[in-house]
Every structure is written in C-alpha cells, then in structure tokens.
C-alpha cells in the first residue's frame, strides 16, 4: 500500500509554489472544502456559524468558506481578526460578496454569541512564535464557547512542524488539513488539539508524495513485511537474540526486554545480566537463557542498555561503559542501543566516534526526548520543539536508525527519510514499556527484517498492542509493560496470519 506522505513546512511551501506557477487555485478549492465540512457539523442553515479569519492564507481560506456558506443560506458571522483587506485576490473577492450580501462582519467577538459552529481560520502552518495576546484572547473565546470547532489546516496556535503549543492553541473538534499531513498533527501536543483529522489533498496529492521525505506509519504501511511461518521451520530459522543489561536493582528492565523479544518471535533469547547476583532462571519464562555477558556475543542480534546503570556523572565511567559496551559496538552484529547505553554514548566522545565512523552492521537507537537531548547536547524542550529535525540529526550524526519516542514517535533513518507512528496511546506512559520496545525491535531483526523495516514494524506493533489492550478494557490507566508484551504477541500473530 502507498504510504501517506507527511510534508515539512518547507516542502509544503514548495508544492504550493508549483501549484501557483501552474495556474491552479488552491485557495478556492480549500475554501469550498471547508464549507462542505462545516455543513456536516452544522446542518441547520438557521444556526449561526462564526468564521474566524486571520491575517494569512488560513484567513483567506476562511473568507472563501464564509462566502460559500452564505451562498447556501447559512447564517454566517465573520470575525475579522486581521482588521485589514485579505492579501489573496480570491479572499478579497469573497469578502466583497459577503459585504454586498449583508453578511455581518465584526472586529470583536460578537456579544452574546452562541454559535452552532466555529470555523477556525485564525493562524496556520506559518506560525513560528508564540501567539500574540490579541489572538490568544480569541483562541480562549473559541475554546470556551462550547460549540464544535472546525480548524483549517492546523488548529490555531499549534506548531505544524512539532505539535508544540505556541502559548495557546485551539482545541478543535475536527481539523481539515490540506495537500498532505503535517508533522505537528501527529506528534506532541498536536494530537490533543486536532480532534478528528480529515485530509483533502486539493488535487495535489501526487505532487505531495513526490516531495515528501516523511510518511505516516500504520498497520497498512507494514502489511506483508512478515508473513506466516513455513511449516518446515525450527528455532534457528528465527535468529538468536541477546539482551545485555540488568545491573544491581535493575534486572527487571532487562527481563522485560528479553521477554518481549521471546514473545515477538526471536528463536532463542539469551540474557546477559550485569548484576553480580543474577537469578539462575526466569521463573515466568524459563525459556530464557541466563548467563555471562560474554556469551551474548555468540547471538545473532544484541540489545544493550536496559537496566545497565548510569555513570554517576558525565566525568565518571561505569564498568558497562568501560568494558562491555565497546565490545558490543565492535561486534559485527545488528545492535539496538537503549536506555543506559544511550546515556553512556552521550557522555563518551570516543564511543560516539567509533559508533558513527567504524561500525558497519546495523545500529538502532531508541531515545526518549531527554536521552536525545543528552546525545545532541541540547535541552529536552529543544528536542520537543524540533522532534523530526532532532531525530534526523541523530540518525545522521551516528549513522544509525533512530526512534525518538513519545506521542507520535518519530522514526528517522541515515538516508534522510523518516516516518511518524500513528499507533499507541497514553497507556505507554508507563515504566518498562521502552524496554519492551527494545526487545521487540531485536526480535524483528532476528526474523530477517533489515534495520529500517525492523524499527518501523516494532514501533507500529508496540503501539498497536497498547491500542488492543485499551480496546479490551486494559488501560490506558495502569497498562503495564508486561501486558503490552503479551498483547504484542497476539497482534503479531493476527498480522502475520492476515498476510
């Protein structure tokens, strides 16, 4: 199946410029699409529709939509937030039609207004700073009015690039976005602002697909990557996985990763624990082999870091960082670096240099925003403000495949491609779920998927397992990592049987 493209703001502007150069009117089509969507939310033509028109192209779309709605006898009031003539010729013509038809145009929120619908055309994808106070006051009135809200392209105040809220943002009932998906609608706080999301490509879908380096990641995008297993199979057919970690007091993290690898298809799983007092057996899953870290190097794929323990400071070196991790990086095997392995990299210039310059086998990194910030030498809030760019920078610097975890996890690849995962829910905001993800990634590598596909499949499966748990009434509150692992096995079997 063709994947749905996601455009950065720069890519979107280029598509728009080519459309304009070709004589195609996108604003007219966008305004008509907004009006059509508004009619489905406010079917009563006698009910008031308040259209908020801002200073940019979103405001232009709003003027065109308002004129279209007025022409079909809807009772429209336009809040002119810009206070000046629209820039686009189509928007100016639409305003003129509204004025000649007697449509009420106001500069302040209408007193006593009780609209049946608010059309939010205040601010668009070009927002690159905090919302100014006057517009913030309008956003507050929109959110407090109690009416359904239809946002044009992006909810006003939400950053189209990152999903960050720029001071304040509209909480939409529905967002009608144009040409292609934007990152901020699928990651960060944008997920809570957008409401129902509808895409209209305005006839530019093929051009958007050619321009995009990013795409949406969902179950349909990965269908067929893993198929049903041959009857003539044995455990060696599905690779062997080592999980290295689990220092004193943190054995549970390594166990969660190893169990997830076992449940998601690795043929054999060995656990190399760093604690001086390792258990002899995993009583929950006796299938796991537990032994010295050195024996892990004999396995096909290595996951390193869950529960490994951190150095007390950037100036000290743990035994894991000093002796274990360099050997794992030197091994010519696919390597997944998670948790404390990422912190060791952040504090060790030599390890980072070896990883990026000398390693030839596939490397996958799984940072959450704070770990990504340490690796990049920036603040966590800087990473969250540039989620796509931060993931891509890590992939390029360390020549690795990267998942920047969080709401709308970003998968980024050394060739500059990227995707945003659409599965998952707040139930994954629970201790140990990241360890489970690392184990699932290892299992996908064991089963023969190359690094990019292994990462995307695992990330999508991890989120889909959490969604399946919630659908069965388990979570999102108090959804445990162990429950995610068990559900991932069930979802994986459904996916592979379906193909």
Secondary structure, 3 states (H helix, E strand, C coil): CCCCEEECHHHHHHHHHHHHHCCCCHHHHHHHHHHHHHHHHCCCCCCEEEEEECCCHHHHHHHHHHHHHHHCCCEEEEEECCCCCCCCHHHHHHHHHHHHCCCEEECCCCCCCCCCEEEEECCCCCCCCCCCHHHHHHHHHHHHCCCEEEEECCCCCECCCCCCECCCCCCCCEEEEECCEEHHHCCCCHHHHCCEEEEECCCCHHHHHHHCCEEEECHHHHCCCCCCCCCCCCHHHHCEEEEEECCCCCHHHHHHHHHHHHHCCCCEEEEEECCCCCCCCCCCCCCCEEECHHHHHHCCEEEECCCCCCCCCCCCCCHHHHHHHHHHHHCCCEEEECCHHHHHHHHCHHHHHHHHHCCCCCEEECCCHHHHHHHHCCCHHHHHHCHHHHHHHHHHHHCCEEEECCCCCEEECCCCCEEEECCCCHHHCCCCHHHHHHHHHHHHHHCCCCHHHHHHHHHHHHHHHHHHHHHCCCCCCCCCHHHHHHHHHHHHHHHHHHC
